[in-house]
Amino acid sequence: MPRFAARYAMLEQLLAEGTRYVFGNPGTTEQAFMDALQDYPQLEYILALHEGVATGIADGYARASGRPAFLQLHITPGLGNAMGMLYNSYRTHTPLVVYAGQHPQKGGSQEPILAGDVVRLAEPLTKSAVEAQDAHEVPILLRRAFKVAMEPPRGPVFVSVPANVMDEEAEVEIAPSTTVDTRARPGPAVVERIAQLLLDATSPVIICGDGVAESGGQAELIQLAETIGARVHAAFSAELAFPSLHPLYAGLLNVISAAGLKGQLSAADVVLAVGTPVLPLLFPIEGSPFAEATRVIHIDLDSREIGKNWPVEVGLLADPRLAMAEIVARLKETMTQEQRDAARDRARAVETMGGQMMQALESAARSRWDAIPINAGRMMSEIAEAMLPDTIIFDEAVTAGGYLMRYLRFAETGAHYRAAGGGLGPGMPNPIGIKLARPDRPVLSISGDGAALYTIQALWTAAHHKIPVTWVIANNSAYRILKLNMLEYLGEGASGRKFVEMDLTQPAVDFPALAAGFGVTGVRVDRAEDIGDAVREAQKANEPRLVDVAIEGDVRSRWL
């Protein structure tokens, strides 16, 4: 076996894993790693100015590439800085391998500056957190990390390496991590049972999540929905696994309001949840979100999620794509003509309902089409007409998201990624990672102004590495989502109450000036008719650009 210093063994192992990028923000406890990088030009270091930004870029890359991203953080404070974005990755099961340096193993009793138990700090938001004890362990722990990050449920894995270990030498084995085939097929009996429940349903609903995309099951999901005439809702997921332009798509589940969620599901007699937790909500609720007579089927590769909160009629631990394919095959074998006719009638009803919902949003937007500040619906309409073909959207529009789903609709999957997990800020860094993973497609991110300010430093990374992403800031000069949540909380008691420190004014934030400070050209748009030209110019520039759009922030209507 070859003999390497651990810092070189680490880089050799990264190459064995097919790693191309290292995302990070360096520090003194990682200086051996950073020095060794110059001997490995095959690895490109993507520098971020804050660990949260680095984490967001890595998350976007992993999500779009389908492979673990390698993220380098800096000991205790750096890991702490990354925790908000790492929380999102943990909740959305993004495969990350996270490395942070540590002080030398000797002298810890002196409590040196930056010292801390990074393993315990990382544990709550990772699948596994370990610290290497000697040079021989480094490639072993990295192989294990890449393996565990990809095993269902996917997620971040943390490895700490003390500075003295990085300088030690050892004979090591460098080999790719083991790939575990998790494509478990369902047995015929459970396929039959699920097929029968769906055949007997008069109002079936499908809820889909990231597990569908991870299994490559988007086509099977479409076939299943069309076969039974079911409306499809997307859960709080990082990637839209069902085409938003499809007539059976019924939008996102309401994760804010328990009453709203129950309203979406109240008519369903059978709910099929595929590749998603059931159900991630912002606030805990009492009782079940399902009607008493609703039968729930849950298909996932994460056994912990099946039946975790509410009982299910059928829980199936299986690969979503393979399970749906076999269910569709069984349905087509056994469906009567009467059942096919009923499915077609349901599909037409879902399409009609969807059209009514889109028309309601259109009418709300049109009622303030020429408003100044700009109506959010008008903004989304102008973006949709102007953006380049094949554009991939990253959506952290927050309160303007309803209009985004109205006007930016896609006939394919893999074109719409979303901020999920709950922590604000991925709208700035994540699209950088997506662009690195999919350089052949234009990438445009729509972010609320409040969310953008959490990670605005991402602009510098895009400028420094010449990564052409276009950001559109939906700027209502407020934390509008907090205002809406406050109205939900207060109910009728909201009359006469004020919003304490929820406005981003006095002074207003100058996003084009901020962009210029980070080396990115930005423009301010105050008139709706100028949005299209600004977006077209930004995307055709083939460099990072920012478009700051002044939109309405009134909370009298959720759709303003």
Order of alpha helices (4+ residues) and beta strands (2+ residues): beta-alpha-beta-alpha-beta-alpha-beta-alpha-beta-alpha-beta-alpha-beta-alpha-beta-alpha-beta-alpha-alpha-beta-beta-alpha-beta-beta-beta-alpha-alpha-alpha-beta-alpha-beta-alpha-beta-alpha-alpha-beta-alpha-alpha-beta-alpha-beta
